[in-house]
Amino acid sequence: MAAARRRSGHALGAAPGSWLDRAAIGFSLTGASLQLYFVGAVLLIVFVYNLRLLPVTELYTRCSTTR
């Protein structure tokens, strides 16, 4: 894993300003700028509702008649 990171770092450093370098910078800035609650909501949608890997919990109140 570390060797792959090193190789990709060398490749991006060898051609600064290339489209691959700009894409990597954009991806890094996007990941660093996203708010934690947004990332959590997206992960919740993906793992609970789309992939169905985690159980879905439902909220019932005392007055709820749709059980």
Summary of the structure (lengths in Angstrom):
residues: 67
radius of gyration: 20.6
end to end distance: 49.4
largest distance: 64.8
contacts: 109
relative contact order: 0.06
helix: 64%
strand: 0%
